[in-house]
Amino acid sequence: MHFHKKKRIEQLIETSQRKYKSDFLKFGERLHNEYPLEWRKLADRWEELYPHVEISVFSSGRVTSPELKIDGQGGTR
């Protein structure tokens, strides 16, 4: 299940970069907060740079119950 979530997040990021060219997930804001000196060098061109930034997604999880649960729509959760 985590593999599918990871792939979905990767697809979402790729869509934001390639199709919309929009940092709606606020990666630039995170860069600004965590690396303010580096951000100053990138800020003016972030809109141009964002579609080309390589973003890695890491996922982890823990099984709390071996049960398979069915929701009201017929899907599993």
N, CA, C and O atoms as a Tripos MOL2 file, in Angstrom:
@<TRIPOS>MOLECULE
protein
  308   307    77     0     0
PROTEIN
NO_CHARGES

@<TRIPOS>ATOM
      1 N           0.8180   -1.1860    0.0000 N.3       1 MET1
      2 CA          0.0000    0.0000    0.0000 C.3       1 MET1
      3 C           0.8660    1.2560    0.0000 C.2       1 MET1
      4 O           0.5520    2.2200   -0.6990 O.2       1 MET1
      5 N           1.9430    1.2580    0.7680 N.am      2 HIS2
      6 CA          2.8020    2.4390    0.8000 C.3       2 HIS2
      7 C           3.4310    2.7040   -0.5600 C.2       2 HIS2
      8 O           3.6490    3.8570   -0.9330 O.2       2 HIS2
      9 N           3.7230    1.6330   -1.3040 N.am      3 PHE3
     10 CA          4.2790    1.8080   -2.6430 C.3       3 PHE3
     11 C           3.3090    2.5980   -3.5100 C.2       3 PHE3
     12 O           3.7220    3.4960   -4.2440 O.2       3 PHE3
     13 N           2.0240    2.2710   -3.4310 N.am      4 HIS4
     14 CA          1.0200    2.9650   -4.2460 C.3       4 HIS4
     15 C           0.8740    4.4210   -3.8300 C.2       4 HIS4
     16 O           0.7160    5.2980   -4.6790 O.2       4 HIS4
     17 N           0.9260    4.6820   -2.5310 N.am      5 LYS5
     18 CA          0.8520    6.0690   -2.0510 C.3       5 LYS5
     19 C           2.0720    6.8480   -2.5180 C.2       5 LYS5
     20 O           1.9590    7.9950   -2.9520 O.2       5 LYS5
     21 N           3.2300    6.2230   -2.4250 N.am      6 LYS6
     22 CA          4.4690    6.8690   -2.8670 C.3       6 LYS6
     23 C           4.3820    7.2120   -4.3500 C.2       6 LYS6
     24 O           4.7390    8.3190   -4.7550 O.2       6 LYS6
     25 N           3.9110    6.2710   -5.1570 N.am      7 LYS7
     26 CA          3.7850    6.5170   -6.5970 C.3       7 LYS7
     27 C           2.7910    7.6400   -6.8700 C.2       7 LYS7
     28 O           3.0170    8.4710   -7.7500 O.2       7 LYS7
     29 N           1.7000    7.6690   -6.1240 N.am      8 ARG8
     30 CA          0.6870    8.7160   -6.3170 C.3       8 ARG8
     31 C           1.2570   10.0930   -5.9730 C.2       8 ARG8
     32 O           0.9990   11.0690   -6.6780 O.2       8 ARG8
     33 N           2.0250   10.1680   -4.8990 N.am      9 ILE9
     34 CA          2.6600   11.4350   -4.5180 C.3       9 ILE9
     35 C           3.6530   11.8600   -5.5840 C.2       9 ILE9
     36 O           3.7150   13.0370   -5.9400 O.2       9 ILE9
     37 N           4.4330   10.9130   -6.1000 N.am     10 GLU10
     38 CA          5.3790   11.2320   -7.1740 C.3      10 GLU10
     39 C           4.6450   11.7560   -8.4090 C.2      10 GLU10
     40 O           5.1040   12.7010   -9.0530 O.2      10 GLU10
     41 N           3.5120   11.1460   -8.7370 N.am     11 GLN11
     42 CA          2.7150   11.6080   -9.8840 C.3      11 GLN11
     43 C           2.1720   13.0120   -9.6430 C.2      11 GLN11
     44 O           2.1530   13.8390  -10.5540 O.2      11 GLN11
     45 N           1.7340   13.2770   -8.4250 N.am     12 LEU12
     46 CA          1.2220   14.6020   -8.0760 C.3      12 LEU12
     47 C           2.3070   15.6640   -8.2330 C.2      12 LEU12
     48 O           2.0570   16.7320   -8.7920 O.2      12 LEU12
     49 N           3.4960   15.3760   -7.7460 N.am     13 ILE13
     50 CA          4.6090   16.3160   -7.8630 C.3      13 ILE13
     51 C           4.9620   16.5340   -9.3270 C.2      13 ILE13
     52 O           5.1520   17.6690   -9.7640 O.2      13 ILE13
     53 N           5.0480   15.4460  -10.0810 N.am     14 GLU14
     54 CA          5.3800   15.5700  -11.5020 C.3      14 GLU14
     55 C           4.3370   16.4050  -12.2460 C.2      14 GLU14
     56 O           4.6890   17.2290  -13.0900 O.2      14 GLU14
     57 N           3.0720   16.1970  -11.9410 N.am     15 THR15
     58 CA          2.0100   16.9850  -12.5670 C.3      15 THR15
     59 C           2.1440   18.4560  -12.2000 C.2      15 THR15
     60 O           1.9730   19.3310  -13.0490 O.2      15 THR15
     61 N           2.4530   18.7270  -10.9300 N.am     16 SER16
     62 CA          2.6080   20.1240  -10.5110 C.3      16 SER16
     63 C           3.7710   20.7840  -11.2370 C.2      16 SER16
     64 O           3.7300   21.9790  -11.5280 O.2      16 SER16
     65 N           4.8090   20.0040  -11.5290 N.am     17 GLN17
     66 CA          5.9860   20.5580  -12.2030 C.3      17 GLN17
     67 C           5.7880   20.6710  -13.7080 C.2      17 GLN17
     68 O           6.0540   21.7220  -14.2920 O.2      17 GLN17
     69 N           5.3310   19.6160  -14.3300 N.am     18 ARG18
     70 CA          5.2880   19.5710  -15.7960 C.3      18 ARG18
     71 C           4.0460   20.2430  -16.3890 C.2      18 ARG18
     72 O           4.1450   21.0370  -17.3250 O.2      18 ARG18
     73 N           2.8860   19.9160  -15.8340 N.am     19 LYS19
     74 CA          1.6450   20.4120  -16.4200 C.3      19 LYS19
     75 C           1.3020   21.8230  -15.9340 C.2      19 LYS19
     76 O           1.0040   22.7100  -16.7340 O.2      19 LYS19
     77 N           1.3490   22.0140  -14.6170 N.am     20 TYR20
     78 CA          0.9090   23.2940  -14.0600 C.3      20 TYR20
     79 C           2.0480   24.2700  -13.7840 C.2      20 TYR20
     80 O           1.8260   25.4720  -13.6410 O.2      20 TYR20
     81 N           3.2870   23.7350  -13.7110 N.am     21 LYS21
     82 CA          4.4530   24.5660  -13.3960 C.3      21 LYS21
     83 C           4.1750   25.4320  -12.1670 C.2      21 LYS21
     84 O           4.4710   26.6270  -12.1400 O.2      21 LYS21
     85 N           3.5990   24.7900  -11.1580 N.am     22 SER22
     86 CA          3.1570   25.4890   -9.9550 C.3      22 SER22
     87 C           3.6370   24.7580   -8.7040 C.2      22 SER22
     88 O           3.4250   23.5540   -8.5570 O.2      22 SER22
     89 N           4.2710   25.4810   -7.8250 N.am     23 ASP23
     90 CA          4.7590   24.9200   -6.5680 C.3      23 ASP23
     91 C           3.6760   25.0190   -5.4930 C.2      23 ASP23
     92 O           3.8940   25.6180   -4.4400 O.2      23 ASP23
     93 N           2.5080   24.4290   -5.7640 N.am     24 PHE24
     94 CA          1.4110   24.5200   -4.8010 C.3      24 PHE24
     95 C           1.6510   23.6730   -3.5580 C.2      24 PHE24
     96 O           0.9140   23.7930   -2.5800 O.2      24 PHE24
     97 N           2.6700   22.8190   -3.5810 N.am     25 LEU25
     98 CA          3.0320   22.0430   -2.4000 C.3      25 LEU25
     99 C           4.0350   22.7870   -1.5170 C.2      25 LEU25
    100 O           4.4310   22.2850   -0.4650 O.2      25 LEU25
    101 N           4.4400   23.9730   -1.9430 N.am     26 LYS26
    102 CA          5.2570   24.9080   -1.1490 C.3      26 LYS26
    103 C           6.6830   24.4260   -0.8650 C.2      26 LYS26
    104 O           7.2000   24.6440    0.2300 O.2      26 LYS26
    105 N           7.3180   23.7760   -1.8390 N.am     27 PHE27
    106 CA          8.7140   23.3910   -1.6720 C.3      27 PHE27
    107 C           9.6000   24.6280   -1.5460 C.2      27 PHE27
    108 O          10.5500   24.6380   -0.7640 O.2      27 PHE27
    109 N           9.2910   25.6620   -2.3120 N.am     28 GLY28
    110 CA         10.0550   26.9060   -2.2360 C.3      28 GLY28
    111 C           9.9890   27.5310   -0.8560 C.2      28 GLY28
    112 O          10.9900   28.0410   -0.3520 O.2      28 GLY28
    113 N           8.8280   27.4960   -0.2530 N.am     29 GLU29
    114 CA          8.6650   28.0320    1.1020 C.3      29 GLU29
    115 C           9.5170   27.2500    2.0950 C.2      29 GLU29
    116 O          10.1190   27.8230    3.0020 O.2      29 GLU29
    117 N           9.5580   25.9460    1.9120 N.am     30 ARG30
    118 CA         10.3860   25.1090    2.7970 C.3      30 ARG30
    119 C          11.8670   25.4290    2.6110 C.2      30 ARG30
    120 O          12.6170   25.5080    3.5830 O.2      30 ARG30
    121 N          12.2810   25.6110    1.3640 N.am     31 LEU31
    122 CA         13.6650   26.0200    1.1110 C.3      31 LEU31
    123 C          13.9580   27.3550    1.7740 C.2      31 LEU31
    124 O          15.0010   27.5230    2.4080 O.2      31 LEU31
    125 N          13.0570   28.2910    1.6340 N.am     32 HIS32
    126 CA         13.2200   29.6140    2.2310 C.3      32 HIS32
    127 C          13.3950   29.5190    3.7480 C.2      32 HIS32
    128 O          14.2460   30.1960    4.3240 O.2      32 HIS32
    129 N          12.5860   28.6780    4.3860 N.am     33 ASN33
    130 CA         12.6440   28.5390    5.8440 C.3      33 ASN33
    131 C          13.8760   27.7950    6.3290 C.2      33 ASN33
    132 O          14.4550   28.1570    7.3530 O.2      33 ASN33
    133 N          14.2850   26.7570    5.6030 N.am     34 GLU34
    134 CA         15.3820   25.9150    6.0720 C.3      34 GLU34
    135 C          16.7550   26.3410    5.5540 C.2      34 GLU34
    136 O          17.7690   26.0900    6.2050 O.2      34 GLU34
    137 N          16.7900   26.9830    4.3880 N.am     35 TYR35
    138 CA         18.0600   27.3870    3.7780 C.3      35 TYR35
    139 C          17.9410   28.8130    3.2400 C.2      35 TYR35
    140 O          18.0030   29.0210    2.0280 O.2      35 TYR35
    141 N          17.7700   29.7930    4.1250 N.am     36 PRO36
    142 CA         17.4940   31.1620    3.6680 C.3      36 PRO36
    143 C          18.5850   31.7680    2.7830 C.2      36 PRO36
    144 O          18.2640   32.5070    1.8530 O.2      36 PRO36
    145 N          19.8420   31.4820    3.0400 N.am     37 LEU37
    146 CA         20.9130   32.0480    2.2050 C.3      37 LEU37
    147 C          20.8640   31.4910    0.7880 C.2      37 LEU37
    148 O          21.0010   32.2370   -0.1810 O.2      37 LEU37
    149 N          20.6690   30.1800    0.6680 N.am     38 GLU38
    150 CA         20.5730   29.5660   -0.6500 C.3      38 GLU38
    151 C          19.3070   30.0280   -1.3720 C.2      38 GLU38
    152 O          19.3070   30.2350   -2.5850 O.2      38 GLU38
    153 N          18.2210   30.1880   -0.5950 N.am     39 TRP39
    154 CA         16.9590   30.6160   -1.1850 C.3      39 TRP39
    155 C          17.0930   31.9730   -1.8620 C.2      39 TRP39
    156 O          16.5080   32.1960   -2.9220 O.2      39 TRP39
    157 N          17.8460   32.8700   -1.2720 N.am     40 ARG40
    158 CA         18.0290   34.2080   -1.8620 C.3      40 ARG40
    159 C          18.5800   34.1190   -3.2810 C.2      40 ARG40
    160 O          18.2540   34.9460   -4.1320 O.2      40 ARG40
    161 N          19.4100   33.1220   -3.5300 N.am     41 LYS41
    162 CA         19.9960   32.9490   -4.8630 C.3      41 LYS41
    163 C          18.9790   32.3810   -5.8590 C.2      41 LYS41
    164 O          19.0930   32.5980   -7.0650 O.2      41 LYS41
    165 N          17.9990   31.6640   -5.3490 N.am     42 LEU42
    166 CA         17.0240   30.9750   -6.2060 C.3      42 LEU42
    167 C          15.6900   31.7030   -6.3370 C.2      42 LEU42
    168 O          14.9750   31.5130   -7.3220 O.2      42 LEU42
    169 N          15.3570   32.5170   -5.3750 N.am     43 ALA43
    170 CA         14.0070   33.0860   -5.2610 C.3      43 ALA43
    171 C          13.5270   33.7690   -6.5360 C.2      43 ALA43
    172 O          12.3930   33.5450   -6.9590 O.2      43 ALA43
    173 N          14.3580   34.5900   -7.1510 N.am     44 ASP44
    174 CA         13.9430   35.3310   -8.3450 C.3      44 ASP44
    175 C          13.6490   34.4210   -9.5380 C.2      44 ASP44
    176 O          12.9020   34.7960  -10.4410 O.2      44 ASP44
    177 N          14.2430   33.2220   -9.5360 N.am     45 ARG45
    178 CA         14.0790   32.3100  -10.6740 C.3      45 ARG45
    179 C          13.3120   31.0410  -10.3080 C.2      45 ARG45
    180 O          13.2380   30.1110  -11.1110 O.2      45 ARG45
    181 N          12.7370   30.9940   -9.0950 N.am     46 TRP46
    182 CA         12.1080   29.7600   -8.6300 C.3      46 TRP46
    183 C          11.0340   29.2570   -9.5850 C.2      46 TRP46
    184 O          10.9450   28.0570   -9.8440 O.2      46 TRP46
    185 N          10.2310   30.1540  -10.1040 N.am     47 GLU47
    186 CA          9.1670   29.7510  -11.0280 C.3      47 GLU47
    187 C           9.7480   29.0630  -12.2660 C.2      47 GLU47
    188 O           9.1530   28.1240  -12.7950 O.2      47 GLU47
    189 N          10.8880   29.5240  -12.7160 N.am     48 GLU48
    190 CA         11.5780   28.9330  -13.8710 C.3      48 GLU48
    191 C          12.2750   27.6260  -13.4870 C.2      48 GLU48
    192 O          12.2960   26.6780  -14.2720 O.2      48 GLU48
    193 N          12.8410   27.5770  -12.2850 N.am     49 LEU49
    194 CA         13.6110   26.4160  -11.8440 C.3      49 LEU49
    195 C          12.7400   25.2450  -11.3750 C.2      49 LEU49
    196 O          13.0820   24.0830  -11.5950 O.2      49 LEU49
    197 N          11.6240   25.5590  -10.7350 N.am     50 TYR50
    198 CA         10.8110   24.5080  -10.1120 C.3      50 TYR50
    199 C          10.4710   23.3350  -11.0370 C.2      50 TYR50
    200 O          10.5780   22.1900  -10.5970 O.2      50 TYR50
    201 N          10.0750   23.5540  -12.2730 N.am     51 PRO51
    202 CA          9.7390   22.4040  -13.1250 C.3      51 PRO51
    203 C          10.9070   21.4410  -13.3680 C.2      51 PRO51
    204 O          10.6920   20.3200  -13.8290 O.2      51 PRO51
    205 N          12.1320   21.8630  -13.0660 N.am     52 HIS52
    206 CA         13.3120   21.0400  -13.3400 C.3      52 HIS52
    207 C          13.9490   20.4710  -12.0770 C.2      52 HIS52
    208 O          14.9420   19.7470  -12.1600 O.2      52 HIS52
    209 N          13.3960   20.7870  -10.9150 N.am     53 VAL53
    210 CA         13.9530   20.3210   -9.6490 C.3      53 VAL53
    211 C          13.6580   18.8360   -9.4790 C.2      53 VAL53
    212 O          12.5340   18.3910   -9.7110 O.2      53 VAL53
    213 N          14.6680   18.0740   -9.0760 N.am     54 GLU54
    214 CA         14.4730   16.6530   -8.7970 C.3      54 GLU54
    215 C          14.0320   16.5120   -7.3480 C.2      54 GLU54
    216 O          14.7330   16.9490   -6.4360 O.2      54 GLU54
    217 N          12.8860   15.9090   -7.1380 N.am     55 ILE55
    218 CA         12.3170   15.7480   -5.8040 C.3      55 ILE55
    219 C          12.1910   14.2620   -5.5140 C.2      55 ILE55
    220 O          11.5990   13.5160   -6.2950 O.2      55 ILE55
    221 N          12.7500   13.8360   -4.3890 N.am     56 SER56
    222 CA         12.6830   12.4350   -3.9790 C.3      56 SER56
    223 C          11.5940   12.2640   -2.9340 C.2      56 SER56
    224 O          11.4390   13.0980   -2.0420 O.2      56 SER56
    225 N          10.8430   11.1770   -3.0490 N.am     57 VAL57
    226 CA          9.7670   10.8710   -2.1120 C.3      57 VAL57
    227 C          10.1590    9.6170   -1.3450 C.2      57 VAL57
    228 O          10.5220    8.5980   -1.9330 O.2      57 VAL57
    229 N          10.0800    9.7110   -0.0280 N.am     58 PHE58
    230 CA         10.3640    8.5690    0.8290 C.3      58 PHE58
    231 C           9.1030    8.2540    1.6210 C.2      58 PHE58
    232 O           8.4110    9.1570    2.0920 O.2      58 PHE58
    233 N           8.8130    6.9770    1.7620 N.am     59 SER59
    234 CA          7.6090    6.5610    2.4700 C.3      59 SER59
    235 C           7.9600    5.4550    3.4470 C.2      59 SER59
    236 O           8.7770    4.5830    3.1540 O.2      59 SER59
    237 N           7.3400    5.5020    4.5950 N.am     60 SER60
    238 CA          7.5080    4.4130    5.5560 C.3      60 SER60
    239 C           6.1530    4.1580    6.2000 C.2      60 SER60
    240 O           5.2730    5.0180    6.1900 O.2      60 SER60
    241 N           6.0060    3.0020    6.7400 N.am     61 GLY61
    242 CA          4.7350    2.6670    7.3620 C.3      61 GLY61
    243 C           4.9040    1.5340    8.3470 C.2      61 GLY61
    244 O           5.9760    0.9450    8.4830 O.2      61 GLY61
    245 N           3.8120    1.2490    9.0300 N.am     62 ARG62
    246 CA          3.8290    0.1960   10.0310 C.3      62 ARG62
    247 C           2.4860   -0.5120    9.9700 C.2      62 ARG62
    248 O           1.4420    0.1380    9.9180 O.2      62 ARG62
    249 N           2.5050   -1.8160    9.9770 N.am     63 VAL63
    250 CA          1.2730   -2.5970    9.9880 C.3      63 VAL63
    251 C           0.8060   -2.6830   11.4350 C.2      63 VAL63
    252 O           1.5240   -3.1970   12.2930 O.2      63 VAL63
    253 N          -0.3970   -2.1790   11.7080 N.am     64 THR64
    254 CA         -0.9280   -2.2350   13.0670 C.3      64 THR64
    255 C          -1.9350   -3.3610   13.2380 C.2      64 THR64
    256 O          -2.2390   -3.7690   14.3590 O.2      64 THR64
    257 N          -2.4480   -3.8590   12.1230 N.am     65 SER65
    258 CA         -3.4200   -4.9410   12.1800 C.3      65 SER65
    259 C          -3.3610   -5.7090   10.8700 C.2      65 SER65
    260 O          -3.3050   -5.0970    9.8030 O.2      65 SER65
    261 N          -3.3730   -7.0250   10.9260 N.am     66 PRO66
    262 CA         -3.3270   -7.8000    9.6860 C.3      66 PRO66
    263 C          -4.6770   -7.8760    8.9810 C.2      66 PRO66
    264 O          -4.7860   -8.5180    7.9360 O.2      66 PRO66
    265 N          -5.7100   -7.2320    9.5330 N.am     67 GLU67
    266 CA         -7.0490   -7.2940    8.9500 C.3      67 GLU67
    267 C          -7.1360   -6.4900    7.6600 C.2      67 GLU67
    268 O          -6.4660   -5.4700    7.4980 O.2      67 GLU67
    269 N          -7.9620   -6.9620    6.7620 N.am     68 LEU68
    270 CA         -8.2900   -6.2200    5.5490 C.3      68 LEU68
    271 C          -9.6670   -5.6310    5.7690 C.2      68 LEU68
    272 O         -10.6220   -6.3670    6.0140 O.2      68 LEU68
    273 N          -9.7840   -4.3190    5.6850 N.am     69 LYS69
    274 CA        -11.0660   -3.6680    5.9450 C.3      69 LYS69
    275 C         -11.6560   -3.1750    4.6370 C.2      69 LYS69
    276 O         -10.9360   -2.6890    3.7640 O.2      69 LYS69
    277 N         -12.9570   -3.3020    4.5060 N.am     70 ILE70
    278 CA        -13.6780   -2.8680    3.3150 C.3      70 ILE70
    279 C         -14.4950   -1.6340    3.6810 C.2      70 ILE70
    280 O         -15.2410   -1.6390    4.6600 O.2      70 ILE70
    281 N         -14.3450   -0.5700    2.8790 N.am     71 ASP71
    282 CA        -15.1530    0.6230    3.1480 C.3      71 ASP71
    283 C         -16.5120    0.4970    2.4600 C.2      71 ASP71
    284 O         -16.7530   -0.4710    1.7400 O.2      71 ASP71
    285 N         -17.3830    1.4500    2.6740 N.am     72 GLY72
    286 CA        -18.7310    1.4100    2.1260 C.3      72 GLY72
    287 C         -18.7950    1.4850    0.6110 C.2      72 GLY72
    288 O         -19.8380    1.1940    0.0270 O.2      72 GLY72
    289 N         -17.6950    1.8700   -0.0430 N.am     73 GLN73
    290 CA        -17.6590    1.9980   -1.4950 C.3      73 GLN73
    291 C         -17.1390    0.7240   -2.1660 C.2      73 GLN73
    292 O         -17.0200    0.6700   -3.3900 O.2      73 GLN73
    293 N         -16.8310   -0.2940   -1.3700 N.am     74 GLY74
    294 CA        -16.3260   -1.5410   -1.9290 C.3      74 GLY74
    295 C         -14.8130   -1.5680   -2.0550 C.2      74 GLY74
    296 O         -14.2450   -2.5430   -2.5490 O.2      74 GLY74
    297 N         -14.1580   -0.5060   -1.6110 N.am     75 GLY75
    298 CA        -12.6980   -0.4480   -1.6580 C.3      75 GLY75
    299 C         -12.0910   -0.8900   -0.3410 C.2      75 GLY75
    300 O         -12.7740   -0.9730    0.6800 O.2      75 GLY75
    301 N         -10.8110   -1.1700   -0.3810 N.am     76 THR76
    302 CA        -10.1230   -1.5680    0.8410 C.3      76 THR76
    303 C          -9.4770   -0.3550    1.4750 C.2      76 THR76
    304 O          -9.2010    0.6420    0.8080 O.2      76 THR76
    305 N          -9.2450   -0.4510    2.7430 N.am     77 ARG77
    306 CA         -8.5230    0.5990    3.4570 C.3      77 ARG77
    307 C          -7.7020   -0.0140    4.5520 C.2      77 ARG77
    308 O          -7.0120    0.6990    5.2800 O.2      77 ARG77
@<TRIPOS>BOND
     1     1     2 1
     2     2     3 1
     3     3     4 2
     4     3     5 am
     5     5     6 1
     6     6     7 1
     7     7     8 2
     8     7     9 am
     9     9    10 1
    10    10    11 1
    11    11    12 2
    12    11    13 am
    13    13    14 1
    14    14    15 1
    15    15    16 2
    16    15    17 am
    17    17    18 1
    18    18    19 1
    19    19    20 2
    20    19    21 am
    21    21    22 1
    22    22    23 1
    23    23    24 2
    24    23    25 am
    25    25    26 1
    26    26    27 1
    27    27    28 2
    28    27    29 am
    29    29    30 1
    30    30    31 1
    31    31    32 2
    32    31    33 am
    33    33    34 1
    34    34    35 1
    35    35    36 2
    36    35    37 am
    37    37    38 1
    38    38    39 1
    39    39    40 2
    40    39    41 am
    41    41    42 1
    42    42    43 1
    43    43    44 2
    44    43    45 am
    45    45    46 1
    46    46    47 1
    47    47    48 2
    48    47    49 am
    49    49    50 1
    50    50    51 1
    51    51    52 2
    52    51    53 am
    53    53    54 1
    54    54    55 1
    55    55    56 2
    56    55    57 am
    57    57    58 1
    58    58    59 1
    59    59    60 2
    60    59    61 am
    61    61    62 1
    62    62    63 1
    63    63    64 2
    64    63    65 am
    65    65    66 1
    66    66    67 1
    67    67    68 2
    68    67    69 am
    69    69    70 1
    70    70    71 1
    71    71    72 2
    72    71    73 am
    73    73    74 1
    74    74    75 1
    75    75    76 2
    76    75    77 am
    77    77    78 1
    78    78    79 1
    79    79    80 2
    80    79    81 am
    81    81    82 1
    82    82    83 1
    83    83    84 2
    84    83    85 am
    85    85    86 1
    86    86    87 1
    87    87    88 2
    88    87    89 am
    89    89    90 1
    90    90    91 1
    91    91    92 2
    92    91    93 am
    93    93    94 1
    94    94    95 1
    95    95    96 2
    96    95    97 am
    97    97    98 1
    98    98    99 1
    99    99   100 2
   100    99   101 am
   101   101   102 1
   102   102   103 1
   103   103   104 2
   104   103   105 am
   105   105   106 1
   106   106   107 1
   107   107   108 2
   108   107   109 am
   109   109   110 1
   110   110   111 1
   111   111   112 2
   112   111   113 am
   113   113   114 1
   114   114   115 1
   115   115   116 2
   116   115   117 am
   117   117   118 1
   118   118   119 1
   119   119   120 2
   120   119   121 am
   121   121   122 1
   122   122   123 1
   123   123   124 2
   124   123   125 am
   125   125   126 1
   126   126   127 1
   127   127   128 2
   128   127   129 am
   129   129   130 1
   130   130   131 1
   131   131   132 2
   132   131   133 am
   133   133   134 1
   134   134   135 1
   135   135   136 2
   136   135   137 am
   137   137   138 1
   138   138   139 1
   139   139   140 2
   140   139   141 am
   141   141   142 1
   142   142   143 1
   143   143   144 2
   144   143   145 am
   145   145   146 1
   146   146   147 1
   147   147   148 2
   148   147   149 am
   149   149   150 1
   150   150   151 1
   151   151   152 2
   152   151   153 am
   153   153   154 1
   154   154   155 1
   155   155   156 2
   156   155   157 am
   157   157   158 1
   158   158   159 1
   159   159   160 2
   160   159   161 am
   161   161   162 1
   162   162   163 1
   163   163   164 2
   164   163   165 am
   165   165   166 1
   166   166   167 1
   167   167   168 2
   168   167   169 am
   169   169   170 1
   170   170   171 1
   171   171   172 2
   172   171   173 am
   173   173   174 1
   174   174   175 1
   175   175   176 2
   176   175   177 am
   177   177   178 1
   178   178   179 1
   179   179   180 2
   180   179   181 am
   181   181   182 1
   182   182   183 1
   183   183   184 2
   184   183   185 am
   185   185   186 1
   186   186   187 1
   187   187   188 2
   188   187   189 am
   189   189   190 1
   190   190   191 1
   191   191   192 2
   192   191   193 am
   193   193   194 1
   194   194   195 1
   195   195   196 2
   196   195   197 am
   197   197   198 1
   198   198   199 1
   199   199   200 2
   200   199   201 am
   201   201   202 1
   202   202   203 1
   203   203   204 2
   204   203   205 am
   205   205   206 1
   206   206   207 1
   207   207   208 2
   208   207   209 am
   209   209   210 1
   210   210   211 1
   211   211   212 2
   212   211   213 am
   213   213   214 1
   214   214   215 1
   215   215   216 2
   216   215   217 am
   217   217   218 1
   218   218   219 1
   219   219   220 2
   220   219   221 am
   221   221   222 1
   222   222   223 1
   223   223   224 2
   224   223   225 am
   225   225   226 1
   226   226   227 1
   227   227   228 2
   228   227   229 am
   229   229   230 1
   230   230   231 1
   231   231   232 2
   232   231   233 am
   233   233   234 1
   234   234   235 1
   235   235   236 2
   236   235   237 am
   237   237   238 1
   238   238   239 1
   239   239   240 2
   240   239   241 am
   241   241   242 1
   242   242   243 1
   243   243   244 2
   244   243   245 am
   245   245   246 1
   246   246   247 1
   247   247   248 2
   248   247   249 am
   249   249   250 1
   250   250   251 1
   251   251   252 2
   252   251   253 am
   253   253   254 1
   254   254   255 1
   255   255   256 2
   256   255   257 am
   257   257   258 1
   258   258   259 1
   259   259   260 2
   260   259   261 am
   261   261   262 1
   262   262   263 1
   263   263   264 2
   264   263   265 am
   265   265   266 1
   266   266   267 1
   267   267   268 2
   268   267   269 am
   269   269   270 1
   270   270   271 1
   271   271   272 2
   272   271   273 am
   273   273   274 1
   274   274   275 1
   275   275   276 2
   276   275   277 am
   277   277   278 1
   278   278   279 1
   279   279   280 2
   280   279   281 am
   281   281   282 1
   282   282   283 1
   283   283   284 2
   284   283   285 am
   285   285   286 1
   286   286   287 1
   287   287   288 2
   288   287   289 am
   289   289   290 1
   290   290   291 1
   291   291   292 2
   292   291   293 am
   293   293   294 1
   294   294   295 1
   295   295   296 2
   296   295   297 am
   297   297   298 1
   298   298   299 1
   299   299   300 2
   300   299   301 am
   301   301   302 1
   302   302   303 1
   303   303   304 2
   304   303   305 am
   305   305   306 1
   306   306   307 1
   307   307   308 2
@<TRIPOS>SUBSTRUCTURE
     1 MET1         2 RESIDUE 1 A MET
     2 HIS2         6 RESIDUE 1 A HIS
     3 PHE3        10 RESIDUE 1 A PHE
     4 HIS4        14 RESIDUE 1 A HIS
     5 LYS5        18 RESIDUE 1 A LYS
     6 LYS6        22 RESIDUE 1 A LYS
     7 LYS7        26 RESIDUE 1 A LYS
     8 ARG8        30 RESIDUE 1 A ARG
     9 ILE9        34 RESIDUE 1 A ILE
    10 GLU10       38 RESIDUE 1 A GLU
    11 GLN11       42 RESIDUE 1 A GLN
    12 LEU12       46 RESIDUE 1 A LEU
    13 ILE13       50 RESIDUE 1 A ILE
    14 GLU14       54 RESIDUE 1 A GLU
    15 THR15       58 RESIDUE 1 A THR
    16 SER16       62 RESIDUE 1 A SER
    17 GLN17       66 RESIDUE 1 A GLN
    18 ARG18       70 RESIDUE 1 A ARG
    19 LYS19       74 RESIDUE 1 A LYS
    20 TYR20       78 RESIDUE 1 A TYR
    21 LYS21       82 RESIDUE 1 A LYS
    22 SER22       86 RESIDUE 1 A SER
    23 ASP23       90 RESIDUE 1 A ASP
    24 PHE24       94 RESIDUE 1 A PHE
    25 LEU25       98 RESIDUE 1 A LEU
    26 LYS26      102 RESIDUE 1 A LYS
    27 PHE27      106 RESIDUE 1 A PHE
    28 GLY28      110 RESIDUE 1 A GLY
    29 GLU29      114 RESIDUE 1 A GLU
    30 ARG30      118 RESIDUE 1 A ARG
    31 LEU31      122 RESIDUE 1 A LEU
    32 HIS32      126 RESIDUE 1 A HIS
    33 ASN33      130 RESIDUE 1 A ASN
    34 GLU34      134 RESIDUE 1 A GLU
    35 TYR35      138 RESIDUE 1 A TYR
    36 PRO36      142 RESIDUE 1 A PRO
    37 LEU37      146 RESIDUE 1 A LEU
    38 GLU38      150 RESIDUE 1 A GLU
    39 TRP39      154 RESIDUE 1 A TRP
    40 ARG40      158 RESIDUE 1 A ARG
    41 LYS41      162 RESIDUE 1 A LYS
    42 LEU42      166 RESIDUE 1 A LEU
    43 ALA43      170 RESIDUE 1 A ALA
    44 ASP44      174 RESIDUE 1 A ASP
    45 ARG45      178 RESIDUE 1 A ARG
    46 TRP46      182 RESIDUE 1 A TRP
    47 GLU47      186 RESIDUE 1 A GLU
    48 GLU48      190 RESIDUE 1 A GLU
    49 LEU49      194 RESIDUE 1 A LEU
    50 TYR50      198 RESIDUE 1 A TYR
    51 PRO51      202 RESIDUE 1 A PRO
    52 HIS52      206 RESIDUE 1 A HIS
    53 VAL53      210 RESIDUE 1 A VAL
    54 GLU54      214 RESIDUE 1 A GLU
    55 ILE55      218 RESIDUE 1 A ILE
    56 SER56      222 RESIDUE 1 A SER
    57 VAL57      226 RESIDUE 1 A VAL
    58 PHE58      230 RESIDUE 1 A PHE
    59 SER59      234 RESIDUE 1 A SER
    60 SER60      238 RESIDUE 1 A SER
    61 GLY61      242 RESIDUE 1 A GLY
    62 ARG62      246 RESIDUE 1 A ARG
    63 VAL63      250 RESIDUE 1 A VAL
    64 THR64      254 RESIDUE 1 A THR
    65 SER65      258 RESIDUE 1 A SER
    66 PRO66      262 RESIDUE 1 A PRO
    67 GLU67      266 RESIDUE 1 A GLU
    68 LEU68      270 RESIDUE 1 A LEU
    69 LYS69      274 RESIDUE 1 A LYS
    70 ILE70      278 RESIDUE 1 A ILE
    71 ASP71      282 RESIDUE 1 A ASP
    72 GLY72      286 RESIDUE 1 A GLY
    73 GLN73      290 RESIDUE 1 A GLN
    74 GLY74      294 RESIDUE 1 A GLY
    75 GLY75      298 RESIDUE 1 A GLY
    76 THR76      302 RESIDUE 1 A THR
    77 ARG77      306 RESIDUE 1 A ARG
